């Protein structure tokens, strides 16, 4: 992330606030001095707040969430739409549609209606309509494109809101607060910073000031998107490498099993094994068992010797 210089902000006129009689006392910590009835914003605090906001926006972009930019002021419309389109983020530069966040389901229906009209034109159904019906459909499509064309890719609530002039976009602020969506905003000396989660004290009326702040913010978002892309590439590479390694091991194991199954003993080996088995069996048969030997010995010991008696003289 490039370092933010105070001189660059000074050249862009970021330090000019509103008339002293229109100030909001809650902006006192961010005001440096008063000159010719105009409050001067402390640019050192602006730099610190921009860096803090950029770090948070970078993390949100890296996580894959969308950041919705809101700027309906005449001097901010073109700048915001151009800068934000480069980082592929949604934006509202026309009238803020009431319920844009709190009634998001209805807004999505309007976006789907726009997609349905495009489908009609693609499949030829549009050509079957009468001239008057075609004119009505074209007008409806143009109106939807003007108000909601930039959010057609936003399929869920945004991860954060970035607002230029919170006083003008007070409805958007209230809706985001109700849904606990983080709010980033350029806050001038006439606005209340307590409504915003990440305050960027700056001049929100001059086009040069808006252009400078938007450039810094979108650069941080672009870095977050780049980090997300790199992380995704690394994960994909690691996954594919793991699959290749697993496949290699499986292939080797399968090959080893096939080789083992394909090995057949030679005829000489078979004859030798059979001869060994026959020899062992013959020895077992010829060899008397220990029980038989013991029985033979017992029989010989128990057999009495018969002695012949000689006749005596008495007889």
Residue, then its C-alpha position, 0 to 999 in steps of 0.5 A: x500500500x502506497x504511503x499517503x502524503x499530507x502534501x498531496x491531500x493539501x494540494x487536492x483541497x481535502x483540508x477545507x471544511x464548512x463555514x464555522x457557523x455550520x459546524x458540528x461540535x462532534x467534529x472538533x477533534x478533527x478540526x485544526x483551526x479557523x481561517x476566514x470564517x472556515x474551519x480547516x481540517x487537521x490533515x495529519x488526522x485525516x492521513x491516520x484515518x485514511x490508513x485505518x479505513x484502507x486497511x479495513x477495506x482491504x481485508x473486506x475485499x480480500x474476504x470476497x465481500x462486496x463494498x457498496x459505494x453511495x454518492x448521489x452528489x452531482x460533483x461525485x457521481x462521475x468520479x465514484x462510478x469511474x473509480x469504483x467500476x475499475x475494482x468491480x464493486x457496486x455503487x449507487x450514484x442516482x437516487x437512493x432507493x428506499x429499502x435498498x438494504x432493509x428490503x433487499x429481497x424486493x430490490x433483487x426482484x427488480x434486478x431480476x425483472x431487468x434480466x428477464x427483459x434482456x432474456x426476452x430480447x435474446x430469445x426473440x419474444x420481444x419482437x412479438x410485442x406490439x410497438x407500444x408494448x416494446x416502448x413501455x418495456x424499453x422505458x422500464x429497462x432504461x429506468x432499472x438500468x439507471x437506478x439499479x444497473x450497477x448493483x446487478x451483480x450484488x446477490x447479497x447484502x454488502x460487507x460494508x458501505x462507503x458514503x460520500x456526504x453522510x448528511x445527504x445519504x442519511x437514509x443509507x446510513x440509517x439502513x446500514x446501522x439497522x443491519x449492523x453493516x460497517x460504514x466508511x464515509x467522507x465526513x465534513x465539518x458539518x456532519x456527525x462522525x458518531x454515525x460512522x464506523x470509519x471516519x475520513x475527515x475531509x472535504x466532501x464538496x470539492x471534486x478534486x478532494x473526492x477524486x483523491x480520497x476515492x483513488x486512495x480507497x480504490x487502490x486499497x481495495x484493488x490490493x485486497x482483491x489481488x491478495x485474494x486472487x493469489x491466495x486462491x491460486x496457491x490453494x488451487x496449486x496445492x490441491x492439484x499437487x496433492x491429487x497428483x501425489x496421491x495418484x502417483x502413490x496409488x499407481x505405484x501400489x497398483x503396479x506392485x500388486x499387479x507385478x506380485x500377482x503376475x509372478x509364477x513359480x518355475x517348474x524346478x521350484x515346484x518339484x523342489x517344494x514337493x520333494x521337501x514336503x514328501x520327505x518331511x511326511x516320510x520322516x514323520x511316518x517312519x519315526x515312532x512317536x514318543x507315546x509308542x516308545x514309552x508303551x514298549x518300555x513299560x511292557x518289557x518292564x512289567x513282563x515277569x520272568x517264569x522260573x522253572x521249579x525242579x522237583x525236590x527229593x521229598x517228592 
